[in-house]
Amino acid sequence: MSSSAHHLWPTLLLAFGLAAAVTWAQAPPLDEEATLPLSPVEEVTFAWEHGVESLRVRDLEGRELDAEVEPLLQEPGRVSLRVPTQGPFVVKGDAMETRRLTSEERQVLPGGLFLPSTDESAEVMVPPGLGITPLPPLPPRLATWLRLTAVASPVPATWNPLTGTYHIELSFGVHPSGEDRFSPDQTLEQPIEVRIGLRGLTTREALSPLLIEAPGLANEQSLVLDFLPSTASPTLEVRSTLSDVNLELEALPRLEVRPESTSMVGLGLARMVVNVEQVAPHGEPLRVTHPTRIALMVDGPATPDPSELHLEPEESTAAFDLRSSGLAPLTVTAVAGNLRGEATIQQRAPWGPIFAALFGGALGGFGRRFIKGAGKTSTPLRLLEGGMVALVAYVAGVLGVGYLALPAAVVATEAGAFLTGALSGFIGVNVLERLQGKASAQAG
């Protein structure tokens, strides 16, 4: 009996080996790159303002999870999903959304990042006899639905006449939705990069990407924007891991103060027309819808005429005269409600016209000696008298009271001043010589 059993064992072992070999041969070969399917997490519910069909899910590496996502339920403003990953994932919409920043309230941008909950930590084992009570396990970290937010101030953007640009400050941050919480020391696996593109506006400086290291107000990143719109809808193209959205900026209209020139003759010898126009942020004329009063202020020695302007409905432009005084620079400011505009005008000494008038007067006085019957007055005296008469005539002509009936704008030029000086010098010296002759006859 024992001899039979001894011979049976090798036969049984051989049979088991053959069966195992056949089973291994029939099994499909394993793909080294194949990965086991991930089991879905528990039901995930978060705020979502759009339909489930527009929802797109990716992991942080950008891998699409849409085919593996199982929608469970949708309520107004919320959605529930099963997602086959135990790590964070990003939810975005399939269409680019455009929003307009119309207030200084915090804007919650579309899309978000889901941080799943963590398990309880294991209890610390302490050897008995040490008199130390083990600490209780840490509570699990709750699942968090993080959203990218934006805050702008001031809204609408205000005009800075000193820089010639609009000014606004924006802050971007990552915050949990209203019902979620997060630990103060909670960090992100990788920073959230926010890139800003420009459409329909230009800025004074290039915009660098913003890096948000962690959720919360303390980790928000700010962006100071000095810009000039070129279209009616200047837009910031916000692109980030969490959200892709276009943000349209609002800006106030402004007043543009447009003098005929950036400089004028000072000392009260010049008058300039200054236009004030209400324009849209991108520079197009903007007609008023109701009667509008525009107050005028001049910082410097000059006088506006009139001292205030009025725009009637459907008008966008009004004008006033500015009379120079002194030689200091001028700053002309126009204010209508919360709209403001200003321009700087330089006042210059009228050296060119004055020298032209003196030269013309001296030449006219010298020419008097060639007239038949001219007195025997010395040439230097005629030159001096001609220059003095010409200078007086030039000032009178600029002020519009000249006897030559030349327009003030013509007299203010070098050629007009020379002509005024020559004529007045010639005539003035003649008058002075006659007066001198009468005085001599009466004295004799």
Contacts in CASP RR format, 6 or more apart in sequence:
PFRMAT RR
TARGET T0000
AUTHOR 0000-0000-0000
METHOD contacts of the structure
MODEL  1
MSSSAHHLWPTLLLAFGLAAAVTWAQAPPLDEEATLPLSPVEEVTFAWEH
GVESLRVRDLEGRELDAEVEPLLQEPGRVSLRVPTQGPFVVKGDAMETRR
LTSEERQVLPGGLFLPSTDESAEVMVPPGLGITPLPPLPPRLATWLRLTA
VASPVPATWNPLTGTYHIELSFGVHPSGEDRFSPDQTLEQPIEVRIGLRG
LTTREALSPLLIEAPGLANEQSLVLDFLPSTASPTLEVRSTLSDVNLELE
ALPRLEVRPESTSMVGLGLARMVVNVEQVAPHGEPLRVTHPTRIALMVDG
PATPDPSELHLEPEESTAAFDLRSSGLAPLTVTAVAGNLRGEATIQQRAP
WGPIFAALFGGALGGFGRRFIKGAGKTSTPLRLLEGGMVALVAYVAGVLG
VGYLALPAAVVATEAGAFLTGALSGFIGVNVLERLQGKASAQAG
37 84 0 8 1.000
38 68 0 8 1.000
38 84 0 8 1.000
38 85 0 8 1.000
38 86 0 8 1.000
39 84 0 8 1.000
40 70 0 8 1.000
40 82 0 8 1.000
40 83 0 8 1.000
40 84 0 8 1.000
41 82 0 8 1.000
41 83 0 8 1.000
41 84 0 8 1.000
41 85 0 8 1.000
41 86 0 8 1.000
41 116 0 8 1.000
42 82 0 8 1.000
43 72 0 8 1.000
43 80 0 8 1.000
43 81 0 8 1.000
43 82 0 8 1.000
44 80 0 8 1.000
44 81 0 8 1.000
44 82 0 8 1.000
44 83 0 8 1.000
44 114 0 8 1.000
44 116 0 8 1.000
44 143 0 8 1.000
45 73 0 8 1.000
45 78 0 8 1.000
45 79 0 8 1.000
45 80 0 8 1.000
45 81 0 8 1.000
46 78 0 8 1.000
46 79 0 8 1.000
46 91 0 8 1.000
46 114 0 8 1.000
46 145 0 8 1.000
46 177 0 8 1.000
47 77 0 8 1.000
47 78 0 8 1.000
47 145 0 8 1.000
47 147 0 8 1.000
47 177 0 8 1.000
47 178 0 8 1.000
48 55 0 8 1.000
48 74 0 8 1.000
48 77 0 8 1.000
48 78 0 8 1.000
48 79 0 8 1.000
48 91 0 8 1.000
48 111 0 8 1.000
49 77 0 8 1.000
49 110 0 8 1.000
50 93 0 8 1.000
50 110 0 8 1.000
51 74 0 8 1.000
51 79 0 8 1.000
52 71 0 8 1.000
52 74 0 8 1.000
52 79 0 8 1.000
54 93 0 8 1.000
54 94 0 8 1.000
54 95 0 8 1.000
55 69 0 8 1.000
55 71 0 8 1.000
55 79 0 8 1.000
55 81 0 8 1.000
55 91 0 8 1.000
55 92 0 8 1.000
55 93 0 8 1.000
55 94 0 8 1.000
56 64 0 8 1.000
56 66 0 8 1.000
56 91 0 8 1.000
56 92 0 8 1.000
56 93 0 8 1.000
56 94 0 8 1.000
57 64 0 8 1.000
57 65 0 8 1.000
57 66 0 8 1.000
57 69 0 8 1.000
57 81 0 8 1.000
57 83 0 8 1.000
57 89 0 8 1.000
57 90 0 8 1.000
57 91 0 8 1.000
58 64 0 8 1.000
58 65 0 8 1.000
58 89 0 8 1.000
58 90 0 8 1.000
58 92 0 8 1.000
59 65 0 8 1.000
59 85 0 8 1.000
59 87 0 8 1.000
59 88 0 8 1.000
59 89 0 8 1.000
59 90 0 8 1.000
60 88 0 8 1.000
60 89 0 8 1.000
60 90 0 8 1.000
60 189 0 8 1.000
60 190 0 8 1.000
60 241 0 8 1.000
62 90 0 8 1.000
65 83 0 8 1.000
65 84 0 8 1.000
65 85 0 8 1.000
65 89 0 8 1.000
68 83 0 8 1.000
68 84 0 8 1.000
69 81 0 8 1.000
69 82 0 8 1.000
69 83 0 8 1.000
69 84 0 8 1.000
70 81 0 8 1.000
70 82 0 8 1.000
70 83 0 8 1.000
71 79 0 8 1.000
71 80 0 8 1.000
71 81 0 8 1.000
72 80 0 8 1.000
72 81 0 8 1.000
72 82 0 8 1.000
73 79 0 8 1.000
73 80 0 8 1.000
74 80 0 8 1.000
83 89 0 8 1.000
83 114 0 8 1.000
86 116 0 8 1.000
87 115 0 8 1.000
87 116 0 8 1.000
88 113 0 8 1.000
88 114 0 8 1.000
88 115 0 8 1.000
88 116 0 8 1.000
88 189 0 8 1.000
89 113 0 8 1.000
89 114 0 8 1.000
90 111 0 8 1.000
90 112 0 8 1.000
90 113 0 8 1.000
90 114 0 8 1.000
90 241 0 8 1.000
90 242 0 8 1.000
91 111 0 8 1.000
91 112 0 8 1.000
91 113 0 8 1.000
91 114 0 8 1.000
92 110 0 8 1.000
92 111 0 8 1.000
92 112 0 8 1.000
92 242 0 8 1.000
92 243 0 8 1.000
92 244 0 8 1.000
93 110 0 8 1.000
93 111 0 8 1.000
96 244 0 8 1.000
96 245 0 8 1.000
96 246 0 8 1.000
97 110 0 8 1.000
97 245 0 8 1.000
97 246 0 8 1.000
98 235 0 8 1.000
98 245 0 8 1.000
98 246 0 8 1.000
98 247 0 8 1.000
98 248 0 8 1.000
99 107 0 8 1.000
99 109 0 8 1.000
99 245 0 8 1.000
99 246 0 8 1.000
99 247 0 8 1.000
99 248 0 8 1.000
100 247 0 8 1.000
100 248 0 8 1.000
100 250 0 8 1.000
101 107 0 8 1.000
101 150 0 8 1.000
101 152 0 8 1.000
101 155 0 8 1.000
101 247 0 8 1.000
101 248 0 8 1.000
101 249 0 8 1.000
101 250 0 8 1.000
102 155 0 8 1.000
102 250 0 8 1.000
103 155 0 8 1.000
104 151 0 8 1.000
104 152 0 8 1.000
104 153 0 8 1.000
104 154 0 8 1.000
104 155 0 8 1.000
105 151 0 8 1.000
106 149 0 8 1.000
106 150 0 8 1.000
106 151 0 8 1.000
107 149 0 8 1.000
107 150 0 8 1.000
107 151 0 8 1.000
107 152 0 8 1.000
107 247 0 8 1.000
108 147 0 8 1.000
108 148 0 8 1.000
108 149 0 8 1.000
108 175 0 8 1.000
108 177 0 8 1.000
109 147 0 8 1.000
109 148 0 8 1.000
109 149 0 8 1.000
109 150 0 8 1.000
109 238 0 8 1.000
109 242 0 8 1.000
109 243 0 8 1.000
109 245 0 8 1.000
110 243 0 8 1.000
110 244 0 8 1.000
110 245 0 8 1.000
111 147 0 8 1.000
111 148 0 8 1.000
111 242 0 8 1.000
111 243 0 8 1.000
112 145 0 8 1.000
112 146 0 8 1.000
112 147 0 8 1.000
112 148 0 8 1.000
112 242 0 8 1.000
112 243 0 8 1.000
113 145 0 8 1.000
113 146 0 8 1.000
113 147 0 8 1.000
113 174 0 8 1.000
113 188 0 8 1.000
113 192 0 8 1.000
113 241 0 8 1.000
113 242 0 8 1.000
114 143 0 8 1.000
114 144 0 8 1.000
114 145 0 8 1.000
114 146 0 8 1.000
115 141 0 8 1.000
115 143 0 8 1.000
115 144 0 8 1.000
115 145 0 8 1.000
115 146 0 8 1.000
115 182 0 8 1.000
115 186 0 8 1.000
116 143 0 8 1.000
117 140 0 8 1.000
117 141 0 8 1.000
117 142 0 8 1.000
117 143 0 8 1.000
118 140 0 8 1.000
118 141 0 8 1.000
119 140 0 8 1.000
120 137 0 8 1.000
120 138 0 8 1.000
120 139 0 8 1.000
120 140 0 8 1.000
121 137 0 8 1.000
121 138 0 8 1.000
122 137 0 8 1.000
123 134 0 8 1.000
123 135 0 8 1.000
123 136 0 8 1.000
123 137 0 8 1.000
124 134 0 8 1.000
124 135 0 8 1.000
125 134 0 8 1.000
126 132 0 8 1.000
126 133 0 8 1.000
126 134 0 8 1.000
141 183 0 8 1.000
141 186 0 8 1.000
142 180 0 8 1.000
142 181 0 8 1.000
143 180 0 8 1.000
144 176 0 8 1.000
144 180 0 8 1.000
144 181 0 8 1.000
144 182 0 8 1.000
144 186 0 8 1.000
144 215 0 8 1.000
145 176 0 8 1.000
145 177 0 8 1.000
145 180 0 8 1.000
146 174 0 8 1.000
146 175 0 8 1.000
146 176 0 8 1.000
146 177 0 8 1.000
146 180 0 8 1.000
146 182 0 8 1.000
146 215 0 8 1.000
146 242 0 8 1.000
147 174 0 8 1.000
147 175 0 8 1.000
147 176 0 8 1.000
147 177 0 8 1.000
147 242 0 8 1.000
147 243 0 8 1.000
148 172 0 8 1.000
148 173 0 8 1.000
148 174 0 8 1.000
148 192 0 8 1.000
148 194 0 8 1.000
148 240 0 8 1.000
148 242 0 8 1.000
148 243 0 8 1.000
149 172 0 8 1.000
149 173 0 8 1.000
149 174 0 8 1.000
149 175 0 8 1.000
150 170 0 8 1.000
150 171 0 8 1.000
150 172 0 8 1.000
150 173 0 8 1.000
150 238 0 8 1.000
150 247 0 8 1.000
151 170 0 8 1.000
151 171 0 8 1.000
151 220 0 8 1.000
152 168 0 8 1.000
152 169 0 8 1.000
152 170 0 8 1.000
152 249 0 8 1.000
153 168 0 8 1.000
153 169 0 8 1.000
154 167 0 8 1.000
154 168 0 8 1.000
155 168 0 8 1.000
155 250 0 8 1.000
156 249 0 8 1.000
156 250 0 8 1.000
156 251 0 8 1.000
156 252 0 8 1.000
157 166 0 8 1.000
157 167 0 8 1.000
157 168 0 8 1.000
157 225 0 8 1.000
157 227 0 8 1.000
157 249 0 8 1.000
157 250 0 8 1.000
157 251 0 8 1.000
157 252 0 8 1.000
157 281 0 8 1.000
158 166 0 8 1.000
158 167 0 8 1.000
158 168 0 8 1.000
158 251 0 8 1.000
158 252 0 8 1.000
159 165 0 8 1.000
159 166 0 8 1.000
159 167 0 8 1.000
159 251 0 8 1.000
159 252 0 8 1.000
159 254 0 8 1.000
159 281 0 8 1.000
159 339 0 8 1.000
159 340 0 8 1.000
159 341 0 8 1.000
160 166 0 8 1.000
160 167 0 8 1.000
160 226 0 8 1.000
161 254 0 8 1.000
161 340 0 8 1.000
161 341 0 8 1.000
161 342 0 8 1.000
163 204 0 8 1.000
163 226 0 8 1.000
164 228 0 8 1.000
165 204 0 8 1.000
165 226 0 8 1.000
165 227 0 8 1.000
165 228 0 8 1.000
166 226 0 8 1.000
166 227 0 8 1.000
166 228 0 8 1.000
166 229 0 8 1.000
166 251 0 8 1.000
166 252 0 8 1.000
166 281 0 8 1.000
167 224 0 8 1.000
167 225 0 8 1.000
167 226 0 8 1.000
168 225 0 8 1.000
168 227 0 8 1.000
168 249 0 8 1.000
168 251 0 8 1.000
169 222 0 8 1.000
169 223 0 8 1.000
169 224 0 8 1.000
169 225 0 8 1.000
170 222 0 8 1.000
170 223 0 8 1.000
170 225 0 8 1.000
170 236 0 8 1.000
171 220 0 8 1.000
171 221 0 8 1.000
171 222 0 8 1.000
171 223 0 8 1.000
172 194 0 8 1.000
172 210 0 8 1.000
172 212 0 8 1.000
172 220 0 8 1.000
172 221 0 8 1.000
172 222 0 8 1.000
172 223 0 8 1.000
172 238 0 8 1.000
173 212 0 8 1.000
173 215 0 8 1.000
173 216 0 8 1.000
173 219 0 8 1.000
173 220 0 8 1.000
173 221 0 8 1.000
174 188 0 8 1.000
174 192 0 8 1.000
174 212 0 8 1.000
174 214 0 8 1.000
174 215 0 8 1.000
174 216 0 8 1.000
174 219 0 8 1.000
174 242 0 8 1.000
175 215 0 8 1.000
175 216 0 8 1.000
175 217 0 8 1.000
176 182 0 8 1.000
176 215 0 8 1.000
182 215 0 8 1.000
182 216 0 8 1.000
186 214 0 8 1.000
186 215 0 8 1.000
187 213 0 8 1.000
187 214 0 8 1.000
188 212 0 8 1.000
188 213 0 8 1.000
188 214 0 8 1.000
188 215 0 8 1.000
191 211 0 8 1.000
191 212 0 8 1.000
191 213 0 8 1.000
192 211 0 8 1.000
192 212 0 8 1.000
192 240 0 8 1.000
192 241 0 8 1.000
192 242 0 8 1.000
193 209 0 8 1.000
193 210 0 8 1.000
193 211 0 8 1.000
193 212 0 8 1.000
193 240 0 8 1.000
193 241 0 8 1.000
194 209 0 8 1.000
194 210 0 8 1.000
194 211 0 8 1.000
194 212 0 8 1.000
194 221 0 8 1.000
194 238 0 8 1.000
194 239 0 8 1.000
194 240 0 8 1.000
195 209 0 8 1.000
195 210 0 8 1.000
195 238 0 8 1.000
195 239 0 8 1.000
195 240 0 8 1.000
196 207 0 8 1.000
196 209 0 8 1.000
196 210 0 8 1.000
196 223 0 8 1.000
196 236 0 8 1.000
196 237 0 8 1.000
196 238 0 8 1.000
196 239 0 8 1.000
197 207 0 8 1.000
197 236 0 8 1.000
197 237 0 8 1.000
197 238 0 8 1.000
197 239 0 8 1.000
198 207 0 8 1.000
198 227 0 8 1.000
198 234 0 8 1.000
198 235 0 8 1.000
198 236 0 8 1.000
198 237 0 8 1.000
199 234 0 8 1.000
199 235 0 8 1.000
199 236 0 8 1.000
199 237 0 8 1.000
199 246 0 8 1.000
200 229 0 8 1.000
200 230 0 8 1.000
200 231 0 8 1.000
200 233 0 8 1.000
200 234 0 8 1.000
200 235 0 8 1.000
201 227 0 8 1.000
201 228 0 8 1.000
201 229 0 8 1.000
201 230 0 8 1.000
201 231 0 8 1.000
201 234 0 8 1.000
201 235 0 8 1.000
201 249 0 8 1.000
202 227 0 8 1.000
202 228 0 8 1.000
202 230 0 8 1.000
203 225 0 8 1.000
203 226 0 8 1.000
203 227 0 8 1.000
203 228 0 8 1.000
204 226 0 8 1.000
204 227 0 8 1.000
205 226 0 8 1.000
207 223 0 8 1.000
207 225 0 8 1.000
210 221 0 8 1.000
210 223 0 8 1.000
211 221 0 8 1.000
212 219 0 8 1.000
212 220 0 8 1.000
212 221 0 8 1.000
213 219 0 8 1.000
227 234 0 8 1.000
227 249 0 8 1.000
229 249 0 8 1.000
229 251 0 8 1.000
229 281 0 8 1.000
229 282 0 8 1.000
229 283 0 8 1.000
230 282 0 8 1.000
231 282 0 8 1.000
232 280 0 8 1.000
232 281 0 8 1.000
232 282 0 8 1.000
232 284 0 8 1.000
233 248 0 8 1.000
234 248 0 8 1.000
234 249 0 8 1.000
234 251 0 8 1.000
234 281 0 8 1.000
234 282 0 8 1.000
235 246 0 8 1.000
235 247 0 8 1.000
235 248 0 8 1.000
235 249 0 8 1.000
236 246 0 8 1.000
236 247 0 8 1.000
236 248 0 8 1.000
236 249 0 8 1.000
237 246 0 8 1.000
238 244 0 8 1.000
238 245 0 8 1.000
238 246 0 8 1.000
238 247 0 8 1.000
251 281 0 8 1.000
252 281 0 8 1.000
252 338 0 8 1.000
252 339 0 8 1.000
253 278 0 8 1.000
253 279 0 8 1.000
253 280 0 8 1.000
253 281 0 8 1.000
253 286 0 8 1.000
253 339 0 8 1.000
254 278 0 8 1.000
254 279 0 8 1.000
254 281 0 8 1.000
254 339 0 8 1.000
254 340 0 8 1.000
254 341 0 8 1.000
255 276 0 8 1.000
255 277 0 8 1.000
255 278 0 8 1.000
255 279 0 8 1.000
255 294 0 8 1.000
255 334 0 8 1.000
255 335 0 8 1.000
255 336 0 8 1.000
255 339 0 8 1.000
255 340 0 8 1.000
255 341 0 8 1.000
256 276 0 8 1.000
256 277 0 8 1.000
256 278 0 8 1.000
256 279 0 8 1.000
256 283 0 8 1.000
256 341 0 8 1.000
257 274 0 8 1.000
257 275 0 8 1.000
257 276 0 8 1.000
257 332 0 8 1.000
257 333 0 8 1.000
257 334 0 8 1.000
257 341 0 8 1.000
257 342 0 8 1.000
257 343 0 8 1.000
258 274 0 8 1.000
258 275 0 8 1.000
258 276 0 8 1.000
258 277 0 8 1.000
258 343 0 8 1.000
259 272 0 8 1.000
259 273 0 8 1.000
259 274 0 8 1.000
259 275 0 8 1.000
259 322 0 8 1.000
259 332 0 8 1.000
259 343 0 8 1.000
259 345 0 8 1.000
260 272 0 8 1.000
260 273 0 8 1.000
260 274 0 8 1.000
261 272 0 8 1.000
261 345 0 8 1.000
262 344 0 8 1.000
262 345 0 8 1.000
262 346 0 8 1.000
263 345 0 8 1.000
263 346 0 8 1.000
263 347 0 8 1.000
263 348 0 8 1.000
264 270 0 8 1.000
264 272 0 8 1.000
264 322 0 8 1.000
264 324 0 8 1.000
264 345 0 8 1.000
264 346 0 8 1.000
264 347 0 8 1.000
264 348 0 8 1.000
265 324 0 8 1.000
265 347 0 8 1.000
265 348 0 8 1.000
265 349 0 8 1.000
265 350 0 8 1.000
265 353 0 8 1.000
265 412 0 8 1.000
266 324 0 8 1.000
266 325 0 8 1.000
266 326 0 8 1.000
266 327 0 8 1.000
266 347 0 8 1.000
266 348 0 8 1.000
266 349 0 8 1.000
266 350 0 8 1.000
267 324 0 8 1.000
267 325 0 8 1.000
267 326 0 8 1.000
267 327 0 8 1.000
267 347 0 8 1.000
267 349 0 8 1.000
267 350 0 8 1.000
268 323 0 8 1.000
268 324 0 8 1.000
268 325 0 8 1.000
268 326 0 8 1.000
269 324 0 8 1.000
269 350 0 8 1.000
269 353 0 8 1.000
269 395 0 8 1.000
269 398 0 8 1.000
269 399 0 8 1.000
269 412 0 8 1.000
270 323 0 8 1.000
270 324 0 8 1.000
270 350 0 8 1.000
270 398 0 8 1.000
270 412 0 8 1.000
271 321 0 8 1.000
271 322 0 8 1.000
271 323 0 8 1.000
271 324 0 8 1.000
271 408 0 8 1.000
272 321 0 8 1.000
272 322 0 8 1.000
272 324 0 8 1.000
272 345 0 8 1.000
273 319 0 8 1.000
273 320 0 8 1.000
273 321 0 8 1.000
273 322 0 8 1.000
274 304 0 8 1.000
274 319 0 8 1.000
274 320 0 8 1.000
274 321 0 8 1.000
274 322 0 8 1.000
274 332 0 8 1.000
274 343 0 8 1.000
275 317 0 8 1.000
275 318 0 8 1.000
275 319 0 8 1.000
276 294 0 8 1.000
276 296 0 8 1.000
276 309 0 8 1.000
276 317 0 8 1.000
276 318 0 8 1.000
276 319 0 8 1.000
276 320 0 8 1.000
276 334 0 8 1.000
277 285 0 8 1.000
277 316 0 8 1.000
277 317 0 8 1.000
278 285 0 8 1.000
278 286 0 8 1.000
278 287 0 8 1.000
278 288 0 8 1.000
278 292 0 8 1.000
278 311 0 8 1.000
278 316 0 8 1.000
278 317 0 8 1.000
278 336 0 8 1.000
278 339 0 8 1.000
279 285 0 8 1.000
279 286 0 8 1.000
279 316 0 8 1.000
280 286 0 8 1.000
285 316 0 8 1.000
285 317 0 8 1.000
286 316 0 8 1.000
287 313 0 8 1.000
287 314 0 8 1.000
287 315 0 8 1.000
287 316 0 8 1.000
288 311 0 8 1.000
288 312 0 8 1.000
288 313 0 8 1.000
288 314 0 8 1.000
288 315 0 8 1.000
288 316 0 8 1.000
289 313 0 8 1.000
290 313 0 8 1.000
291 310 0 8 1.000
291 311 0 8 1.000
291 312 0 8 1.000
291 313 0 8 1.000
292 310 0 8 1.000
292 311 0 8 1.000
292 336 0 8 1.000
293 308 0 8 1.000
293 309 0 8 1.000
293 310 0 8 1.000
293 336 0 8 1.000
294 308 0 8 1.000
294 309 0 8 1.000
294 310 0 8 1.000
294 311 0 8 1.000
294 318 0 8 1.000
294 334 0 8 1.000
294 335 0 8 1.000
294 336 0 8 1.000
295 308 0 8 1.000
295 334 0 8 1.000
295 335 0 8 1.000
295 336 0 8 1.000
296 304 0 8 1.000
296 306 0 8 1.000
296 307 0 8 1.000
296 308 0 8 1.000
296 309 0 8 1.000
296 320 0 8 1.000
296 332 0 8 1.000
296 333 0 8 1.000
296 334 0 8 1.000
297 332 0 8 1.000
297 333 0 8 1.000
297 334 0 8 1.000
297 335 0 8 1.000
298 304 0 8 1.000
298 322 0 8 1.000
298 330 0 8 1.000
298 331 0 8 1.000
298 332 0 8 1.000
298 333 0 8 1.000
299 330 0 8 1.000
299 331 0 8 1.000
299 332 0 8 1.000
299 333 0 8 1.000
300 328 0 8 1.000
300 329 0 8 1.000
300 330 0 8 1.000
300 331 0 8 1.000
301 324 0 8 1.000
301 325 0 8 1.000
301 326 0 8 1.000
301 327 0 8 1.000
301 328 0 8 1.000
301 330 0 8 1.000
301 347 0 8 1.000
302 322 0 8 1.000
302 323 0 8 1.000
302 324 0 8 1.000
302 325 0 8 1.000
302 330 0 8 1.000
302 332 0 8 1.000
302 345 0 8 1.000
302 347 0 8 1.000
303 322 0 8 1.000
303 323 0 8 1.000
303 325 0 8 1.000
304 320 0 8 1.000
304 321 0 8 1.000
304 322 0 8 1.000
304 332 0 8 1.000
305 320 0 8 1.000
305 321 0 8 1.000
305 322 0 8 1.000
305 323 0 8 1.000
306 320 0 8 1.000
309 318 0 8 1.000
309 319 0 8 1.000
309 320 0 8 1.000
309 334 0 8 1.000
310 318 0 8 1.000
311 317 0 8 1.000
311 318 0 8 1.000
311 336 0 8 1.000
322 330 0 8 1.000
322 332 0 8 1.000
322 345 0 8 1.000
324 347 0 8 1.000
326 347 0 8 1.000
327 347 0 8 1.000
327 348 0 8 1.000
327 349 0 8 1.000
328 347 0 8 1.000
329 344 0 8 1.000
329 345 0 8 1.000
329 346 0 8 1.000
329 347 0 8 1.000
330 344 0 8 1.000
330 345 0 8 1.000
330 346 0 8 1.000
330 347 0 8 1.000
331 342 0 8 1.000
331 343 0 8 1.000
331 344 0 8 1.000
331 345 0 8 1.000
332 342 0 8 1.000
332 343 0 8 1.000
332 344 0 8 1.000
332 345 0 8 1.000
333 340 0 8 1.000
333 341 0 8 1.000
333 342 0 8 1.000
334 340 0 8 1.000
334 341 0 8 1.000
334 342 0 8 1.000
335 341 0 8 1.000
350 412 0 8 1.000
352 414 0 8 1.000
352 417 0 8 1.000
353 394 0 8 1.000
353 411 0 8 1.000
353 412 0 8 1.000
353 413 0 8 1.000
353 414 0 8 1.000
353 416 0 8 1.000
353 417 0 8 1.000
354 391 0 8 1.000
354 394 0 8 1.000
354 417 0 8 1.000
356 414 0 8 1.000
356 415 0 8 1.000
356 416 0 8 1.000
356 417 0 8 1.000
356 418 0 8 1.000
356 421 0 8 1.000
357 387 0 8 1.000
357 390 0 8 1.000
357 391 0 8 1.000
357 393 0 8 1.000
357 394 0 8 1.000
357 417 0 8 1.000
357 418 0 8 1.000
357 420 0 8 1.000
357 421 0 8 1.000
358 387 0 8 1.000
358 390 0 8 1.000
358 391 0 8 1.000
358 421 0 8 1.000
359 418 0 8 1.000
360 387 0 8 1.000
360 390 0 8 1.000
360 418 0 8 1.000
360 419 0 8 1.000
360 421 0 8 1.000
360 422 0 8 1.000
360 425 0 8 1.000
361 386 0 8 1.000
361 387 0 8 1.000
361 389 0 8 1.000
361 390 0 8 1.000
361 421 0 8 1.000
361 422 0 8 1.000
361 424 0 8 1.000
361 425 0 8 1.000
361 426 0 8 1.000
362 383 0 8 1.000
362 384 0 8 1.000
362 386 0 8 1.000
362 387 0 8 1.000
362 390 0 8 1.000
362 425 0 8 1.000
363 422 0 8 1.000
364 386 0 8 1.000
364 390 0 8 1.000
364 421 0 8 1.000
364 422 0 8 1.000
364 423 0 8 1.000
364 425 0 8 1.000
364 426 0 8 1.000
364 429 0 8 1.000
365 382 0 8 1.000
365 383 0 8 1.000
365 385 0 8 1.000
365 386 0 8 1.000
365 387 0 8 1.000
365 425 0 8 1.000
365 426 0 8 1.000
365 428 0 8 1.000
365 429 0 8 1.000
366 379 0 8 1.000
366 382 0 8 1.000
366 383 0 8 1.000
367 382 0 8 1.000
367 426 0 8 1.000
368 374 0 8 1.000
368 382 0 8 1.000
368 425 0 8 1.000
368 426 0 8 1.000
368 429 0 8 1.000
368 430 0 8 1.000
368 433 0 8 1.000
369 377 0 8 1.000
369 379 0 8 1.000
369 382 0 8 1.000
371 430 0 8 1.000
374 433 0 8 1.000
375 433 0 8 1.000
377 429 0 8 1.000
377 433 0 8 1.000
377 436 0 8 1.000
382 429 0 8 1.000
385 425 0 8 1.000
385 428 0 8 1.000
385 429 0 8 1.000
385 432 0 8 1.000
386 421 0 8 1.000
386 424 0 8 1.000
386 425 0 8 1.000
386 428 0 8 1.000
386 429 0 8 1.000
387 421 0 8 1.000
387 425 0 8 1.000
389 421 0 8 1.000
389 424 0 8 1.000
389 425 0 8 1.000
389 427 0 8 1.000
389 428 0 8 1.000
389 429 0 8 1.000
389 432 0 8 1.000
390 420 0 8 1.000
390 421 0 8 1.000
390 422 0 8 1.000
390 424 0 8 1.000
390 425 0 8 1.000
392 424 0 8 1.000
393 402 0 8 1.000
393 403 0 8 1.000
393 404 0 8 1.000
393 420 0 8 1.000
393 421 0 8 1.000
393 423 0 8 1.000
393 424 0 8 1.000
393 425 0 8 1.000
394 411 0 8 1.000
394 417 0 8 1.000
394 420 0 8 1.000
394 421 0 8 1.000
394 424 0 8 1.000
396 402 0 8 1.000
396 403 0 8 1.000
397 404 0 8 1.000
397 406 0 8 1.000
397 408 0 8 1.000
397 411 0 8 1.000
397 420 0 8 1.000
398 408 0 8 1.000
398 411 0 8 1.000
398 412 0 8 1.000
399 408 0 8 1.000
400 408 0 8 1.000
400 411 0 8 1.000
402 411 0 8 1.000
404 420 0 8 1.000
404 423 0 8 1.000
404 424 0 8 1.000
406 416 0 8 1.000
406 419 0 8 1.000
406 420 0 8 1.000
410 416 0 8 1.000
411 417 0 8 1.000
411 420 0 8 1.000
END
